[in-house]
Amino acid sequence: MNTPALHGPVPSSLDHPLWQDAARVRASSPITRERFAADIRGGDQPVILRGQVANWPLVRAGQTSSDALCEVLLRDATDAPVRFFEGLPAMGGRFFYSEDLLGLNFERREASFGEFLERVSAASDQSPAPHLYAGAIQVPQNAPALASSHDHGLLEPAMEQLVSLWIGNRSRTAAHFDLPQNLACVLRGRRRFILLPIDQLANLYVGPLDRTLAGQPVSLVDFLAPDFERHPRFRDALEHALIADLEPGDALYVPSLWFHHVETLDDFGAMMNFWWRDAPSHLFTPMITLMHSLLSIRGLPDHERAAWKTVFDHYVFETNGDPMAHMPETARGMFGEMTPEKLQRLKYYLGKSLS
């Protein structure tokens, strides 16, 4: 298996004048679980943890070669399929929509873990080379032993985490946000994250919510070639952007709902990430509520929408404090402590109301 090498220039933000003066994400040396909990976890700012996972077996193997890293990956690989993207050289590594936003500029494919890694390697013999990228490879299904042998040491062992691998050659992932908190750990190849807080939502021109590239809605702005006539407010977003340049062994903490545009800067890149939520286990994604509001709120007259905003501020966002503080716990119903019985009744009510 040869280290893949792309043929021809692949654009990146490293030397792009648009990003040369952007602010940088705060960096820290490796930290303990206690300090992570006290200073970073659940916070509202991204943080780089330099060398946090430098001693991981995959990082050490990757220092030797991409072949060595792949050997470690395949040692524990199962027969579960891996889904990946493949794009023509002309797309420049930017996996995105077609011009009309109804199609894609890449193909979705499926293969075994080993077959996918061979496809990435085979790109080295092609000129020009295709762009290949497998995101969110589920470690418990595809390489279950990796999670126990690659512990970042920052969360309690009992904390439920979704562990994924991200592997490919030079590529760009459009800016998007995730609901969980994220710890992104670089295994091989440099990574650049461009991050923006959720209050820049209106300036990022997010595309379809119900027809996405890989699950999450993405910004339609090309961060390397923005069209300021089509997306003029993106100039305002630039003032709030933060850049995180990561080397193998580094980890990046990304708070919930922070937009991040991700670039793989070398010919072979691999990353492992950990998602988790500091929230009650019964909570669903609020995206469901957003979609539900299309049936109940969005089309109302302005004065009615304003009235319902007052209701939501009071009962959901609790801008006036606990809305049930004047009532005994036994009389609070669904707004009291959520028990399994209440959760079942609530799901039944919502399902019946939409049927």
N, C-alpha and C positions, 0 to 999 in steps of 0.2 A: 504494500500500500504506500503510494507516494504522497508527499505533502502537496496538496493542490496549489496551483499557481494560476491566477487568472491572467488572461491575455488582453492587453489594452487597458486604458485608464478607467478606473472606477471612481466616480466623484465621492468626495467626503467633505466634511465640514472643517477638517483640521486646518486647512489653509484658506478657508473661505472668509472673505473680509466681513461678512455679516456677523460672524461669531467670534472674531478675534478679541473683541473688547467685552464680551459677555462675562458676567460675574461667575465665579467658580463656587462649587459646592464645598462646604466646610469639610475638611479632612481630619481624621483622628487616627492615632495608632491603635493596634488591637486592644479590645476592651473586654471586661468581664460581663457576665450575665447581669450582675447587680448594677453595674454602671449603665449598661444598655437600658435596663428597666427604668433607672432613675433619670437618665439624661436624654434618651433618644426615642425609645419605643413609645408609640402613641403620640409622638410629637407632630409638629406641623412643618418640619423642615427636613429635607434629605441630608444624609451624612455619609461620607466615604469612610470606610474602616480599612485603612491600609494594612495589607498583609494579614487580615483576619483569618483567612483560610489557606495561607501559604504552605502549611504542612499537610494539606490534604493529599492522599495518594494520586488523585487525578491531576492535581496541579503539579506535583513532582514529576509525574509521567509526562505531562505536557511540556515540561522544561526540556525534556529529551527530544521529543518529536511528536507530531500529530499521530504517527503510527503507534507510539508507545501509549498515548492516551486512549486511542481506539482499542488497543488490546485489553486495557483495563475495563473499558466499557463493555466489550464483548464477552469478557470472562463471566459476567453474571447476566448476560442478555437472555431474555425469554423469547418465545416464538410470537409474542404479541406484535401486531403490525405497528409501524410508525407512519404517521401521516406527515407529508412534507410538501413544500412548494417548489416548483421549478419554473424559472423564467428565462427567456432568451437573453443573450448578451446585451441587446439594445436597451433593455429596461434599466441598465445601470445599477442593478441591485436593489431598486426601489419596488418592493412588492406593493401593488396598488390596484385601483380600479382602472377600467377602460375609460376613455374620454367621456362617455355618456353616463358614467357611474352605474351602468346596468350590468356590466361584465367585469372581468379581471384581466390584468396584464400578465398573468401567470397561470399555470395549471396546478391543480391539486392532485397529488399522487399518494400511493400507499406502497410500502415495502416492509420487509423485515428490517430490524435494526442494522444487521450486518450488510444487507443489500444497500440500505441508504448510505452507510459510511463508504461503501465501495463506489457508489455513484458520486459522492463528493470527491473521492480520490481520483476517479476517472476523469474529472473535469480538467485535471492537470495536463491531459493528453489532447485536449480539444482547444482549437484556436479559431475564433474566440470561444471562451468557456461560458457555459450556462451558469445561472445563479441558482443555488440550491439552499434550502433552509427548512429545518424541522424545528418548530416551536412547540413548547408545552408537551414534550415527550414525558409521559407519566412514569416517574421512577418506580413506584410500587408495581406497575404492570410490566414495564419493559426491562428494568434492572433493579430488582427489589433490594439487593444487598447494599447498594450504594448509599442509601439513606443512613444506615447505621454506621457505615465506615466514613461518612462525610458529615460530621456534626459540627455546626458552626459555634455551638456552645453559648448561644445568646438567649435561648428560650428554655422554659422548663421542659424536661423530657416528656411530660404528659401533654404538652400543648399540641393540639391538632394542627398539622401543617400539610399543605399541598406542595409536594416536591416535584420539580420539573427540570428537564434538560432542554437547552437551546443550542443547536449545532448547525453550522453551515459555512459557506464561504462568504466573501464580502457581500453584505446586505444592509438594507435600511428598513426599519420598522416605523411606520408612520406614528405620529404622536397620538397617544391614547391614554386613558386612565383605567386603573383597576380598583375594584372595591376593597380587596384585602390590603393589608400592609405587606410590603415586599422586601425581601433581602436577596439581592442579586449578587451571586458569587462567580467571579471570572475564573475559568479553568485554563483556557489557552486563548491567545490572541487578545489584542487590545479591544476595548469597548468604549464607546462614547455615548453618554446619555445627555440629552438636552431636556431639562425639566422646567415645567411651568405649573404654578398653583391653579387650582380649579377656578379661582375668580377670573382667570383669563379665558374662560369658556367662550364668551361672546367674541373674542378676538382670534379664535382659532378655527372658526368655520368648520365645525364638525359635520361629517357626512351622515349617511343614513344610519338610523338607530336600529332598524330591523333588517338590514342587509349589510352585514359587516364582512371584513376580510377574514377575521379569525376569532370572532366573538365579541370584541369590544369596538364601539364606534371610534373612528379615527378622524384626525384633522385632515382636511383636504388641501392644506397648504404644503407645498413642497419646500422643506426647510433649506434646501440647497439652491432652489431657484424660485423664490416666492413671486407670485404675480400680484403686485401691489394694486393694480387696477381692479382685479377681481376680488382681492382680499385686503383692502386698505387698512383695516383695523389690526392686521398682524404687526404693523409697525409699533403699535402700543404694546403688543405682547412681548416684543423683543426686549423691552425695558425690564421685564420681570423674569427673563430666562436665566437659568443656572446651568452650568456645564459641569459634568463629572467625567473625567478621563480616568479609565480604570485599566490596570495591568493585571496579569494573572496572579491570583492570590488575594486580590482586593475584593471587598464586599461593599455594596451600596444599599443603604436603607432608603426605601422610597415610601413615604407616607401614603395612606389611603387617599385616592382621588387626585393624585398629582399626575398631570400629563407628563409622559416621557416619550421622546423620540430616540430610537436606539440604532447605533451603527456598529457593525462588525468591521473593524479597520484592517484586518489581516486576512490572508488567503485561507486560513482555517480558524474558526472561532468556536469556542464551546463555553457554555455558562450553565450553572445550576442555580435555580431560584427557589425560594421558600415563601409561600403565601400563608398568612394567618389573619384571623380577626379577633380583636378584643371586644367581643360583643356576645350577648346571650345566644345560645345555640339555636334557639327557635326563630331567629330573625332571618328573613329572606333578603335578597338584594332589593334595594329601593327602586331599581330599574323596573320591577314589576309594578310598583306604585305609580311610576311615571307613565307607563303604558296604560294602566287602569285609568289614569286621569284623562286620557284621550276620550274615554267613554263617559266621563262624569263632570269634568271641569273646563277643559280647554275651550269648548264652544259656547260657554255661557256668556251672557251680556257682561260688559265690563264691571258694572256695579255689583253683580252677583259674584263674579270672580273675586273682587276685592273683599266681599263679605266672607267668602269661603277662605280666603287667605287669613283673615282674622281668626276663623275657627281653627285652621291648621296651626297657626302660630300658637294658639292657646293650648290645644290638646296634644299636638305632636311635638312641636319645638319648644313648648313649655316656656314661652317668653315671659309669662307671668308667674312662674314657679309651678309647683305641682298642681295641676288642674283639679285633682281630686282630694286635695288636702282638707277640704271641709266635710269630707264624707268618711264614715268608718270603712275599714278595709273590707268588711263583709258585704258592703253595698256597692263596691266600685266595679263589679262585673269584669268586663274585658280589660278595663283600665287598672285593675288591681294586679297582684302578682300572677304571672302567666304560669298556670299549671298545665300538665299534659291534657287534662280534661277540657280546660278552656281553649287550649290550642286546637284540639280536635273540633270543638264546636265552631271556632272562628274559621277554620279551613272549610268546614261544611257550609257555613253561612256564605262565605265568599264564593265558593264553587257553585252553590245553588243560585246565587244572585247573577252569575254570568252565564248560566245555562239557558 
